[in-house]
Amino acid sequence: MLNDECWMTSGEGRKVERDGKGDLRDRTKAFALRIIRMYAILPKKAEAQVLGKQLLRSGTSVGAHYREACRARSRAEFVSKVEGGLQELAETVYWLELLSEGGLLPDGQFAELRAEADQLTAILVASAKTAKRYQ
C-alpha cells in the first residue's frame, strides 16, 4: 500500500496532506456533499432529473477514486485511481455545464462548483504527474 503518496504525518502525529492544503479526503467528500445538496434542489422536470442523476453519480465518485488511490498497492495503481478521479471530474464539469446552459442550475451555484472541480482537477493532475515521475 502506498499511503505515503497521499499522506504524511505532521509533527503531532496527525495525518496531513502532503501539499499542505488540508485533507483531500475531506475536500472530495465535501464536494460530493455539495453535489448531493445541489441535486436535491434541481427542478423536478425530467431533463433536470436525468442530467442531475448523471452529475450525482460522477460528482460523488471523485472522492471514492481518491480513497482508492490512497490504498493503492503500487504507484501504477495509484496513478490509475487518480486518473479515474480525473475522468469523473471532467464528466462532472460536463453535466454542470449542461445544467447551467440549459437554465436548470443557477449561475452562482454553477460557478462555485465549477471552481472547486477545477481546483480538484489541478491537485489530482499534479499528484498523478508526481507519481509518474517516480515510477
C-alpha positions in Angstrom: 0.0 0.0 0.0 1.3 3.4 -0.9 -0.2 5.6 1.7 2.8 7.9 1.5 1.5 9.0 -1.9 -1.5 10.5 -0.2 -0.4 11.2 3.3 2.4 12.2 5.6 2.4 12.7 9.3 2.7 16.1 11.0 5.0 16.6 14.0 2.0 15.9 16.2 1.3 12.5 14.6 -1.7 13.9 12.7 -2.2 12.9 9.1 -1.9 15.9 6.8 -2.0 16.3 3.0 1.5 16.3 1.5 0.9 19.6 -0.4 -0.1 21.3 2.9 -3.6 22.3 1.5 -5.5 20.2 4.0 -7.2 16.8 3.9 -8.1 16.0 0.3 -10.3 13.1 1.6 -12.4 15.7 3.4 -12.3 18.1 0.5 -13.5 15.5 -2.0 -16.2 14.4 0.4 -17.4 18.0 0.9 -17.5 18.3 -2.9 -19.7 15.2 -3.1 -22.0 16.6 -0.4 -22.4 19.9 -2.3 -23.3 17.9 -5.4 -25.9 15.9 -3.4 -27.4 19.1 -2.0 -27.5 20.7 -5.4 -29.2 17.7 -6.9 -31.9 17.8 -4.2 -32.9 21.4 -5.2 -32.9 20.8 -9.0 -36.3 21.3 -10.7 -38.4 18.2 -10.9 -38.5 18.4 -14.7 -37.4 15.2 -16.5 -34.4 16.8 -18.2 -33.1 18.2 -14.9 -33.5 14.9 -13.1 -31.8 12.9 -15.9 -28.8 15.3 -16.1 -28.8 15.6 -12.3 -28.5 11.9 -11.8 -25.5 11.7 -14.1 -24.0 14.6 -12.2 -24.8 12.9 -8.9 -23.0 9.7 -10.0 -19.9 11.4 -11.3 -19.6 14.1 -8.7 -19.7 11.7 -5.8 -17.3 9.2 -7.4 -14.3 11.6 -7.2 -13.7 11.1 -3.5 -14.2 7.3 -3.9 -11.4 7.2 -6.5 -9.1 9.3 -4.3 -9.7 7.0 -1.4 -8.9 4.0 -3.6 -5.7 5.7 -4.7 -4.6 6.1 -1.1 -5.0 2.4 -0.7 -3.1 1.6 -3.9 -0.6 -1.3 -3.8 1.7 0.3 -6.4 2.5 3.6 -8.0 0.9 2.4 -11.2 -2.3 1.6 -9.4 -2.2 4.9 -7.6 -1.9 6.8 -10.9 -4.7 4.7 -12.4 -7.1 5.5 -9.5 -6.2 9.2 -9.5 -6.8 9.3 -13.3 -10.2 7.7 -12.7 -11.0 10.5 -10.4 -9.9 13.0 -13.1 -12.3 11.3 -15.6 -15.1 11.7 -13.1 -14.3 15.4 -12.6 -14.3 16.0 -16.3 -17.7 14.3 -16.6 -19.0 16.3 -13.6 -18.0 19.6 -15.3 -19.8 18.5 -18.4 -23.1 17.8 -16.6 -22.7 21.1 -14.7 -22.3 22.9 -18.0 -25.4 21.3 -19.5 -27.5 22.1 -16.4 -26.2 25.7 -16.3 -26.5 26.4 -20.1 -29.9 24.7 -20.1 -31.1 27.1 -17.5 -31.6 24.4 -14.9 -28.9 25.5 -12.4 -28.4 29.0 -11.0 -25.2 30.6 -12.4 -23.8 31.3 -8.9 -24.1 27.6 -7.9 -22.5 26.6 -11.2 -19.6 28.9 -10.7 -18.8 27.7 -7.2 -19.0 24.0 -8.1 -17.0 24.6 -11.3 -14.3 26.4 -9.4 -14.0 23.6 -6.9 -13.9 21.0 -9.7 -11.1 23.0 -11.4 -9.1 23.1 -8.2 -9.5 19.4 -7.5 -8.5 18.7 -11.1 -5.3 20.7 -10.7 -4.5 18.9 -7.5 -5.1 15.4 -8.9 -3.2 16.2 -12.1 -0.2 17.3 -10.0 -0.4 14.1 -7.9 -0.5 11.9 -11.0 2.4 13.7 -12.6 4.5 13.4 -9.4 3.7 9.7 -9.0 4.5 9.0 -12.7 7.9 10.8 -12.3 8.9 8.3 -9.6 7.6 5.1 -11.2 
